[in-house]
Amino acid sequence: SAIGLAILVLLFRNKSNINVDELNTLIETCKDGEYGFRTSAERVKSAELRQVFNSRAEECRQGATELQSIVTRLGGKPDTGSSATGTLHRGWVKLKEAISGDSDLAALEECERGEDAALERYRDAIKKALPSDVATVVQRQYEGVKRNHDQIRTLRDQMRSTA
């Protein structure tokens, strides 16, 4: 019946909107990571750390681009900016580095804090009922965020032990 079809269309549209909203949150998360890592790369003394941060920033940019194309495919409007939380985080990175005697360690600590937030957002997304192809992308990106987090934490611990 026409009413049944209308209900199905509405359910699909609502489900699609939920998926788009969830993916846009992850896009913001990726953009936050990209900007946070780039900001940190500009401020560290260590060339090795600068390379790590720039590499992580590029991975975040690629993740956002991948999610934006999925949102478009789902018929949504992909987010193009970062979150208010990300903006505050970048401001905190700048403030902390301004008052810290060891900007490389401060940058690592702030990047780890940012990756903690990213892990939480990805864990939330994984719990949602996403289409299987989208869930596969989100799971893969989550694994990348975990690797980033672990690498940053290891570098932070190494720097703390030599300080």
C-alpha positions in Angstrom: 0.0 0.0 0.0 1.0 3.6 -0.4 1.0 4.2 3.3 3.3 1.2 3.9 5.7 2.5 1.2 5.7 5.9 2.8 6.5 4.5 6.2 9.4 2.5 4.7 10.7 5.5 2.9 10.5 7.5 6.2 12.3 4.7 8.1 15.0 4.5 5.5 15.4 8.3 5.5 15.6 8.4 9.3 18.2 5.6 9.4 20.2 7.3 6.6 20.1 10.6 8.6 21.4 8.7 11.7 24.2 7.2 9.7 25.1 10.6 8.2 25.1 12.3 11.6 27.3 9.6 13.0 29.7 9.8 10.1 29.8 13.6 10.3 30.8 13.3 13.9 33.7 11.1 12.8 34.6 13.5 10.0 34.9 16.3 12.7 37.0 13.9 14.7 39.3 13.3 11.7 39.5 17.1 11.0 40.3 17.7 14.7 43.1 15.2 14.5 44.5 16.6 11.3 44.5 20.2 12.7 45.8 19.1 16.1 48.7 17.0 14.6 49.6 19.8 12.1 49.5 22.4 14.9 51.8 20.3 17.0 54.1 19.6 14.1 54.6 23.3 13.6 55.7 23.7 17.2 57.9 20.8 18.1 61.7 21.0 18.1 62.3 17.4 17.0 62.4 16.7 13.3 61.5 13.1 13.9 58.4 14.1 15.9 57.5 16.7 13.3 57.5 13.9 10.7 55.4 11.6 12.9 52.8 14.4 13.5 52.7 15.4 9.8 52.2 11.7 8.9 49.4 11.3 11.4 47.8 14.6 10.2 47.8 13.2 6.6 46.2 9.9 7.7 43.5 11.9 9.5 42.9 14.0 6.4 42.5 10.9 4.3 40.1 9.4 6.8 37.9 12.5 6.6 37.9 12.4 2.8 36.9 8.8 2.8 34.1 9.4 5.2 32.9 12.5 3.3 32.5 10.4 0.1 30.4 7.8 2.0 28.2 10.6 3.4 27.7 11.9 -0.1 26.9 8.4 -1.3 24.3 8.1 1.4 22.7 11.3 0.1 23.9 13.4 3.0 25.9 16.6 3.3 29.4 15.9 4.5 30.8 18.0 7.3 33.9 20.0 6.2 35.1 21.5 9.4 36.2 20.5 12.8 34.2 20.5 16.1 34.1 23.2 18.7 35.8 20.7 21.0 38.7 20.4 18.5 39.0 24.1 18.3 39.3 24.3 22.0 41.8 21.4 22.0 44.0 23.3 19.6 43.8 26.4 21.7 44.8 24.3 24.7 47.8 22.9 22.8 49.0 26.4 22.1 48.5 27.6 25.6 50.1 24.6 27.2 53.1 24.9 24.9 53.4 28.6 25.6 53.8 27.9 29.4 55.6 24.6 29.2 59.4 24.3 29.3 59.3 21.1 27.1 57.1 21.8 24.1 57.8 18.4 22.5 56.5 16.5 25.6 53.6 18.9 25.9 52.7 18.3 22.3 52.8 14.5 22.7 50.6 14.8 25.8 48.0 16.9 24.0 48.1 14.7 20.9 47.5 11.7 23.2 44.5 13.5 24.8 43.1 14.2 21.3 43.6 10.5 20.3 41.8 9.5 23.5 38.8 11.6 22.4 39.0 10.1 18.9 39.0 6.5 20.3 35.9 7.3 22.3 34.0 8.7 19.3 35.0 5.7 17.1 34.0 3.2 19.8 30.6 4.9 20.0 30.2 4.7 16.2 31.2 1.0 16.1 28.3 0.3 18.5 25.8 1.8 16.0 23.9 -0.2 13.4 25.8 1.0 10.3 25.5 -0.6 6.9 28.1 -3.4 6.7 30.3 -1.6 4.1 30.3 1.5 6.2 30.9 -0.4 9.4 34.0 -2.0 7.8 35.4 1.4 7.0 34.7 2.7 10.5 36.3 -0.4 12.0 39.4 0.0 9.8 39.7 3.7 10.8 39.3 2.8 14.4 42.2 0.4 14.2 44.3 3.3 12.7 43.3 5.6 15.6 44.4 2.9 18.0 47.7 2.6 16.3 48.2 6.4 16.3 47.3 6.5 20.0 49.7 3.8 20.9 52.5 5.3 18.9 52.0 8.7 20.5 51.8 7.2 24.0 55.0 5.2 23.4 56.8 8.4 22.2 55.5 10.3 25.2 56.7 7.6 27.6 60.1 7.5 25.9 60.4 11.3 26.2 59.3 11.3 29.9 61.9 8.6 30.7 64.7 10.7 29.2 63.6 14.0 30.8 
